[in-house]
Amino acid sequence: MAVIFQKIEPISKKARIVASLREAIISGAIRSGEQIVEGKIAQQLGVGQGLIREALIELEHQGFVQRTPFAGTQVTELTIQDAKHIYDIRIELEPLAFFLAGPQAVGQHIAELREMAEKTRITSKAGDLESFFENHLGFRRKVWALSGNRHLQQILERVVIPLYALYVIRQSYNLEGILQTTIDCTEHQDRILAAYEQKSFEEAREVARYFLKRMKEYLGTRLPPASTA
């Protein structure tokens, strides 16, 4: 037989648990702010509590849940005011990351950013919002890392990730508005890459600042009323 097949990667049990919990959150079966009891979930899925804990750690990294010491884990809950506060922080700090990353955005790094930008364009056109936000966040995380400032990177990781999860969780509220957001994001990435190619790092800073200000202005129309409580 001439056809050569690629190996199929086995899906780990933890990955399946992560996918199941994430789907329950996105569908609303587990509501924003709801407490997640590890033992109860473990019993329902027929797995050990340790696997549930590992899955929740992964979901925390993705922004879907928040884990508080001695208080347990709950589905991420953000109000419109919370989102505005996050954007206030981003508007001040994230443009600095785009500026600092500029000198490092060459060679393989710029190639990786271009690949991520292309993936966001493809997923945007396909209407695959979960994959879109995953790739767009990957683009921004790459820039944060290239900034070379680990303290700035840690702050952005902590405040920005829950906001991306909110867009994914509430994507069905205003699909047209969210799809327009994906277009805005892809155009923003193109402008950033153009600024890096021209070695105009101050321009990259201003492009980032303008984009974030626009996204903050759109919060009232593109995020759901449920997050205003």
N, C-alpha and C positions, 0 to 999 in steps of 0.2 A: 504494500500500500504506500503510495507516494505522499499522501497527506500526512503532515506532522502536526499533531495537536499539542497545544500548550497545556501545561499542568493546571488543573483547577485547584485553586487555593481553598483549603477547608475553612469553613466559617466557624470560629471558636464559639463556645457556649457563651462567653462573656459578650461577644459581639452581637449575638442574637438577643441577649437580655437588654443590651444597650438599645438596639433597634426597637424592641418591643416597648420599652419604657418611653423612648423618644416619640414613637407613634402614638402612644397613649396621651402624652403631653400635648402633641400637636393637634390631635383630634378633639381634645378637651375632655377625654375620659378621666384624666387626672387634671384638675383645674389649677390655675395660677394661684400660688399661695398655699396650696394643699400640702399637708404634711405627708411625707413618704415614710412608712414604717417598714424597715428592712425585713423584719421577721415575717410580717404579713405577706409581703411581695415574694419572699423566698418560698413560703408555704404554697402560694398560688401557682408559682412557676415550677415547683418541685425541685428546687436547687438549694445549695448551701447559702447561708447568709453572707459568707465571705465573698461569693461571686456577686451578690447584689451590691455589696459595699464597693467592690471594684468597679462595677458598672456605674454606680452613682458618682464615683470620682471622675470617671470619663465624661459623664454628662455634665458635671460641674465645669470641667475644662471647656466643654462646648457651650456653656452658658445656660443650660436648660434647668439646672437646679442650683440651689445655694445650700451649702453645708455650714452650720454654725456649731462650734464646740459646745457640748453639753445641752444643745437645743435640738439636734437632729437635722434632717434634710427636708427641704420643701421646694416645690416648683417655683422657679424664679417669678417674682411678681414685681412689675414696675408700673408706676403711674405715669401719666403724661408729664407731670412735674419732675419725676425721677429722670425721665428721658431727657428733658430740657436741661437738667443739672448735669447729666452726663455729657451732653453736647457743649455746655459751657466749659467743661474741663477739656474736652477734645479740641475745641476751637483755640484754646490757649496753648495746649501742649502738643497735640499731634502734628501741627505744621512744623514744629521744631524737629520732630523725628524725620519728616520728609526732607527738611533742609540738611540735617546732619547726615542722612543716608546718601545724599547726592554724590559725594566724592567716591563712595564705595560702589555705586550702582554702575558698574562697568563689567565687561566680559561675561563670565558665566552668570553673575548676579543679574545683569540686565536681561540676559536670555531667559532666566527663570521667571523674572517679572513679566516678560512678554508672553511666556507660555501660560502663566496664570491669567493674564489679561485676556488671552484668547479663549481660555476655558470659560471665563465669565461671560464673554460675548456669546459663545455657543449656548451656554445654559440659559442665558437671558432670552435669546431667540426661541429656545425650546420651551420656555415657560417653566423650567425646572428650578423653582425658587430655592429649595433646600440646597441643591448643588451649587446654585449661583452664589448664595450667601457664604457657603463654605469656601468657594474659590476666591470670592472677593475679600473675605476675611484673611485668607492665606496670603493674598497680595499685600494687604496692609501689615500683617505680621512680619512678612519678609522685610518690608521697609523699616518697621520698628527694630528688627534685629540688626539691620544694616546701619542704623543710627549709631551703634556702638555704645549707647548709653543704657546699661541694663536697668537702672532705676526708672528711667523714662519708659522702657519697655514693660517693666513690671506694673507700673501704674496704668498704662494703657490696656494691658491684658486684663487687669482687675476691673476696670470701669467700662470697657467697651464690649467685652464678650457677651454679657447679659443683654445688651441692647440688640445685638445681632440675633440672639435667640428669640427675642420678642417679635422681631419681624417674621421669623419662621413660624412661631407659634400662632400668630394672628394673621397669617398670610391670606386667609379666606375672607377677611372683613372687607378689604378694598383692593381686590385683585388688580384692577386697572391702575390704581395709584401705585401699588407695589411694583408692578411691571415697569411703570415709568421710572420708578426709583432705580431699577436695575439698569435702565438705559442711561440715566444720569451717572451711575457709578462707572459704567464702561467708558463713557466719554471722559470722565474725570481721570481714570487710569491712563487713557491715551494722552491726555494733556501732561500728566506727570512724567510719563515716559519721554515725551517730546522735550520737556524741560531738562530732563537728565541727559538726553542726547546732546542738547545744546550747551551743557555744562552751566545751565542757569539755575543754580540751586535756590536762589532767592525767589525765582519764579515758581519753583516747585512748592516752596513754602506758601506763597500767596494763592496758588491753585488749590492747595489743600484747605487753606483757611476759607476761601470763597465757597468751596464745595460743602464744607461742614456747616457754614452759616445757612446755606440753602436747605440742607437736610433738616436743620433745626426748625426753619420756617415751615416746612412741610409736615411737621409732626401732627398738627391738629387735624389734617385732612387725610393722612396716610396711615396713621395708627388708629386702632379701634377705640370706641367709647369705653369698652370694658377696662381699658388701662387707665382711665381717668378717675377711677374710684379712689 
